[in-house]
Amino acid sequence: MHAHAELPTPGPDALAHSATLDAHIHAVIAAAGGTIPFSRFMELCLYAPGLGYYSAGSAKFGGAGDFTTAPETGRLFAATVAGVLAEALRQLGPQARVLEVGGGSGAFAEVALKRLLQLDALPDRYAILEPSADLRERQREHLGRTLTPPVFELVEWLDRPFEDDWDGVLFANEVVDALPTPRFAIRGGQVFEEHVALDGNSGFIRVDRPADALLAAAVRHVEHYLGTPFADHYRSELLPQLPYWLQAVAGGLRSGAMLLVDYGYPRREYYLPQRSDGTLRAFYRQHMHEDVLRWPGLQDITASVDFTALAEAGTGAGFDLAGYCSQASFLLGNGIDRLLAEAEARTDEAGVLRLRQELKRLTLPGEMGERFQAMAFARDIDLGAAFLLGDLGWRL
């Protein structure tokens, strides 16, 4: 990993904030005997209460933030996804709920609820599972301002997944990539886990420790799937806890669907020999870089999603794989071009230009169109029509 002199320098307040989290992580490492797994380091950087990247109050989304998610690019993404949610909700009946995992700025919920109202397919409840108190407040303010009172009253915020049995749709956009991920390394044919230690100069360094049984078995499962062992010194990410996470957020979901959109690859592409240092990276003020140990709390840390692992987790939870395709195929197959035409008819020339830029960003291969993919699971309902275009199931 190399230093990045070209990154913008944080202001004094941001650096002081980072130093507080830095000291907290130092204390955690010291208490653990000198090292912590990388996944624990990532968890502290992103989610430490009041200090982590997603727990504290900096602007994360959009042009002023560190990265831009699809719902922040404009309204077309959320309106298109809402059409798919509407189809599922109609099949499930009036008691169906929507659970959005990680609500971002609230932009997705706003557009989705307005579109569901238009389509006469409002859910009984629209819940946002949001671990960050700061983001929750921002979402509440945004939705309170932009939704009519009867629609706003459907929205609730959860600290934990639904605890009762429920029917409905779970939606998660760019959530799996932010789950704290273990990193593994192969040394002398053995599986090691990457840890973070102190370098003696108040900085952090990565060190390898023998992997526990869960991670070692997960790595061997991937090797078995690929039909070949990883080369010595190969290093990447792997989420053995993904099936547990998916079952935990779905809770008592009986009938319905789970729709997840994220960036990543099917397993054979994820673990290509040339991708020998994995997919881990950091985002800071629209700059992507590899120095993930830098400035704890000020940058997003993320890894791509192994969609084969996600398919295994969803089907292992007792759902059918309803479809898997690129974000471009998903949006085009579900009428984003019709929504674009409708929106263009209601706006001026500058607005039309903005809308077309938004469509390009969401669908072009060089932008989000191919890097991002959509995967859905269903039980007792049929979502096949949402994935008629560009099915990638054969690549899993």
N, C-alpha and C positions, 0 to 999 in steps of 0.2 A: 504494500500500500504506500502511495507516495503523497507527499504534502501537496496542497493545492494553493499556491500563492495567489491565484486569480480569484479565489472566493472573496465576496465582499466581507469586510470586517464587521463583526457585530458591534453595536453601540455599548457604552459602559454599563447600562442597566442590564442588557442581555448577557454580557460577560459575567456580571456579578451573579445573575441568576444561575448561569451555567456553573459558576464556581461553587455555589451552594449545593447543587446536585452532585457535582464532582466530589465534593467532600463527603456527601452522604454515601456515594458509591464506594469511595475509599474505605469508609467505616464498615460497610457491608462486606467488602473483600477481606478486610482485616479480621472481622468476626468469623468469617468462614474459613479462616486458616490460610489465607493468601491467594486464593483463586476462586472465581465463580464461573459457572458455565456461560458461554456467550449469550445463550438465550435469556439468562437472568440479567445480564448487563443490558441487553436490548429492552427487556421488560422495564427495568428501572429508568432507562433513558426515555422511554415512551410514556410510561404509565405511573411512575412514582407519584403518589398523591401530592398535588400542589406544585410539583416540580417538573414532572415528566412532560415530554413534548405535547402529548395529547391532553394532559391534565392542567397545563398552565395556559395563560391567556394571550399568547401571541397569535397573529393572523396566520393561518395555515393554508387557507384555500384561496384560489384565484390569483390574479396578477400580483397582488401585494404580498401574497404568501409564498410558500416554498414549492408548491406544486398545484396543478389544476386538475380536479377530477371531472369526469364527464358531466355530472349535473351542474358544475359551476361554469361550463362552457356556454350555457344558454338553456333554453327550455325544451329543445327537441328531444334530447335523450330521455328525460323523465316522462315527457308526454307519450313517447313511444312505448317505454316500459309499462306505463300505466295502462295502455291498451291490453297488454298481456295479463297484467294483474286483474283487469276487469273481467277478462274471459274466465280466469280461474275463480274469481269471486262469484260470478253468475252461476257457475256449476256447483258451488258450495252452499249457496243460499244466504239468507239475511243475517245469520249469526257469525258469518266469516269475518276474520280479523286480518289485518296486515301488521307484520312485525318487521320494521326496518332496523337492521343492525348497523350502528354507527351512522348517525344522521348528518355528519358533515356540518354545513352551515345552515341546514334546514331547507336548502334550495330544492332538493329532490322532493321532499314531502309536500312542499307548497305546490309545485307544478303537478305532481301525481294526484294529489287530492282534488285540485281544480279540474283535472282531466276526468277523474273518476266521477265527479259530480256531473260533468257534461254527459258522460256515458251512462248516467243513472246506475252506477255500480259502486256507490260508496260502501266501505266496510262498516261493520258494527263498531269496531274500534280500530284506531291507527296508533300503534305503539312504537316508540323509538327506544331501542336499547342502547343507551349512551353512557359509557363509563366516565366521561369527562364532565364535571360539574360546570366548567366554563362553557363548553360547547353546548351543553344542555340549555343554559341560560340564553345563549345566543340564538339557538333554535326556537326557544319559546318566544323570544322577542320578535324574531323574524316572522314566525307563523301567526303570532297574535296580530301583527301589523298587516299581513297579506291575505289572511283567510277571513271569510265571513264568520261571525260568532257560531252559528250552528255547525259549521264544518270544523272550526277550531276546537269545539267541544269534543270531537271524536278523538282528538290527539291526547296521548298520555306518554309519560316518560317512565321507563323501567330501570331499576338498578340491577335486576336479574331477569332471566327469561320468564315467560309465563309459567306459573306453578300449577295451573289447572290444565285439564285436557282442552284442546282447542282445535278448531278447523280454520284454515286460512292459508296465507302466503307469507313466507319469510323472504325478505329481499336484502342482499348485502352487496354493496358496490365498493370495491377496493378495501375490503376488510381482512381477507385471508392473508394478503401480502404484509399486513402489519402485525400478524400474530408473532410473538417472540419465538424465533426459530433456533433450534440447536444447529450447530455446524459440526460436520464430521471431517476427519482426515484419515487417509490410509497410510500406515507406516509399517513396512515389513509385513504386509498382508493383514495386519491387525487394524481394528477400528478404534480410532481415538476421537475424543470430543474436544472441540476448541473451547478453551477457557480464557478469561481475562484476568490478568494479574497486574501488580504495580511494578513500574520499571525502576523504582529507586530514585526517580527524579521527578516525582509527583505526576507522572504520566501513566498511561495504560499500555500494556503490551498483551499480545495473544500468546498463549502457551497451550500445548496439547496434553490432555490427560487420558488415560484409558477410558473408553466409553462404558457406560452402564449396559446392562443386559437389554433394556428396551431399545436404546439407540442402535446397539450392535445388531440386534435381530432385525430392526427396520432396514439397516444398510444391507444386510444379507438378503432380505426380501427383494430389495431393488435390484441387486446383482442377479438374483435368480430370475427376475422378470426380464432383465436385459440380456440374460444368457451369457454374461461375461463378468469377471471380477473387475473392480475399479483398479486402475494402475496405481503404483506406489506414488505417494505425495498428492494424489487426487483429493480435492477438498470441495465441499459443497454444503448445501442446506438440506435438511430433512425434518419433517414435522410428524413424529410418531404419534403426537397427541391430537392430530387433526380429527380422527373419528370421534374422540371424546368431546372435543370442542363443538363439532357439528351437532352431536346428539344433545349436548348441554344447551346450545342456543335454541334448538328446535323445541326442547322441552317436551310437553305432552302433545305435540302436533299429531293429530289422528289422520284427518283427511286434508289434502291440500298439496302445496308445492313449496319448494325452496328454489329460488333463483339467485345465482351468484355471478357477478361480473368482476373480472380482475385481469391483470396481465400475467402471462405465464406460458407454459408449454406442456404438451403431452410428455410423459416420462422419458421416452426415447430421445427427445430433443433437449429436455432439461439437463440430462446427464450425458451429453455428448462429450467425447474425450477432450475436445478442445476447450470446453467450458470448465477448465480444471480448477478454477477458483470460485465456482458457484456463481450466484446471481445477486449477492448482497451489495447494496449500495445505499448512499445517503442523498437526501435532497435538502438543499439550503438555498432559499431565495431563487428558485427556478434553475439552480445549478445542480446537476447530478455529479456526484463524485464518489470515491471509494474509501475515503478516510472516515470510517464509521465510528471510530473511537474519539473523534474530535468533538468538542463543544457539546457535551451531554445536555439534553433538554432543548437545544436550539435547532436541531435538524431532525428530519424524519429518517428513520432507518427502515429498510424494506427489502424483501426478497421475493422473487417471482414465485408463482404458484405452480406446483406439479398437478396438472389437471387430472392425470391418471389417479393420483392419490386422492383427489377430491371425489372422483367417480367411485373409487373403492369405499370412501367414507360414507357417501350418500346411500349407495346400495347396501352397504353393511348396516345402515340404520333402518333398513326395511323399506326403502323407497325405490321406485323404478327410475332409471336414468331417462329423463324425458327428452333430452337433447343437448347437443354441444356444438357450438359453431363460433366463428369469429364475431366480434362485436359488429363489424360491418354487415355481415350476413344477417345477424339477428335484427339489427335496426332496419335494414332495407326490407327484410322479409316481413317485418311487422309495421310497415307503412310509414316510415319516417319521411319518405318523399311526398306522400299525401299531406302529412302534417306541415311539411315545408311549404307546399303550394298554398295551403290554407293560411299559413302565417304570412306568406309573401303578399297575399291579397289584402291583408289588413295593415300593411306597413309602408313606409316611404322608401326611397331609393337606398338611403344609407342603411336602413333596417334590412332590406333585401340582401345587401352586400354582407352584413353581419351574419344573417341566417345562413347564407351559402358558405361563408367561412367556417361557421359552426358545423355544418354538415360535412365539410371536407375534413375538419379536424377529427370528427367522430368516426369517419368511414374510410379515409384514404389509408392504404397500406403503410405509407411512410409516417403517418400520424398514429391515431389510436386504433384504426380499423382492424388491423391484423394482430397487433401486439396484445390487444385486449380480447378476451373471449368470454362467452356466456355459457353457463351450464345450468340446467334445471333438473330437479328431481320431483316426481309426483307420486301421489297415492290416492286412488279412487277418483281421480279426475284425468282428463286428457289434455295435455299441453303440446301434443305433437305438432299442431299447426304452426306454433310459434317458431319451430325449428326446421321448416320445410326447405329453407334456402341454405345451401352450403354446409350440410351436416359433416362434422369432423369426427364423429364417433369412431370411425375406422382407424383414426390415428392414436386412439387411446391404448 
